[in-house]
Each structure stands twice: as C-alpha cells, then as structure tokens.
Amino acid sequence: MADQITLGGDDAVIYEAIATLEFVGHQATATDIATAVNRDEQVVRAALASLTERGMLVSTDDRDGEPVYEPAWRGWSTAPEQSAGPQLS
C-alpha cells in the first residue's frame, strides 16, 4: 500500500509537478521535473527514488534514456482512468 500520509516538503512539490505535467500531456522525467520545480536534479532523483519505493510513483518506459514517472494512484482525480486533462483527450 502506498504511504500517502508522509508526503511533504520536496516530495509533495515533486509529486504535484508530476501530476501537473501529466495532466497537461507531458511525460515527466527527472530532468523535466527538476526544471519544473527549480530544484537540483540530484535532489529530485533522490525524492523520485523514495516516492517510487514508497509506492507513490511508478516508473514506466524510458524517454530519451530517462525513466518516465507517473502517480501510482489517481483516486484524487475526478476522472482517475484519464491521466491527461480534458483538453488533451
């Protein structure tokens, strides 16, 4: 089961960035996330590893040699089966 209770600080910012990037139709790599949140890429990679280990994120196919990250659970969404925003469907 995913650990959603302890999501705070950089973890929360990074998780939200991934959900936002996904919603606008952009796959989220560590490089993209670091740029979006204006954090050092090593900090982002450490948070991604932690979030993935805790079951908050899943890593999917690589894009340009980097894993793509997605939320593991979309129960917060009004349309959990739809990752992209309605303008992109």
SEVEXDREN-760541 format. One record per residue (C-alpha): x, y negated, z negated; residue in one letter. Coordinates in steps of 0.2 Angstrom, whole numbers, padded with zeros to 4 digits, always signed. Layout:
N
XYZA/...
! end
This chain:
89
+0000+0000+0000M/+0006-0017+0004A/+0012-0029-0010D/+0002-0044-0007Q/+0002-0051-0024I/+0020-0057-0025T/+0020-0066-0009L/+0028-0083-0012G/+0041-0096-0008G/+0051-0092+0008D/+0041-0075+0010D/+0025-0085+0011A/+0031-0098+0023V/+0039-0084+0034I/+0023-0073+0034Y/+0012-0088+0038E/+0024-0093+0053A/+0022-0075+0060I/+0003-0076+0058A/+0003-0093+0067T/+0015-0088+0081L/+0005-0073+0084E/-0012-0082+0084F/-0005-0094+0097V/+0000-0079+0108G/+0019-0080+0104H/+0029-0064+0098Q/+0038-0068+0083A/+0057-0063+0082T/+0069-0068+0068A/+0076-0082+0079T/+0058-0089+0083D/+0053-0088+0065I/+0069-0097+0059A/+0066-0111+0072T/+0048-0112+0067A/+0051-0114+0048V/+0068-0123+0049N/+0077-0110+0039R/+0094-0102+0041D/+0092-0086+0052E/+0101-0075+0038Q/+0088-0081+0025V/+0074-0077+0037V/+0081-0059+0041R/+0083-0055+0023A/+0065-0061+0020A/+0059-0050+0035L/+0068-0035+0028A/+0059-0037+0011S/+0042-0041+0019L/+0044-0025+0030T/+0050-0014+0016E/+0035-0020+0005R/+0023-0016+0019G/+0018-0034+0023M/+0025-0033+0041L/+0028-0021+0054V/+0042-0022+0067S/+0037-0017+0085T/+0046-0016+0101D/+0061-0027+0104D/+0060-0043+0114R/+0077-0048+0122D/+0086-0037+0110G/+0077-0043+0094E/+0063-0034+0084P/+0046-0042+0085V/+0037-0044+0068Y/+0018-0043+0065E/+0007-0044+0050P/+0003-0026+0044A/-0014-0031+0038W/-0026-0043+0046R/-0040-0042+0033G/-0039-0061+0031W/-0044-0064+0049S/-0062-0067+0055T/-0058-0055+0069A/-0045-0043+0062P/-0045-0032+0078E/-0039-0048+0088Q/-0022-0055+0084S/-0022-0069+0096A/-0033-0084+0095G/-0049-0086+0105P/-0041-0097+0117Q/-0030-0083+0122L/-0042-0069+0124S/
! end
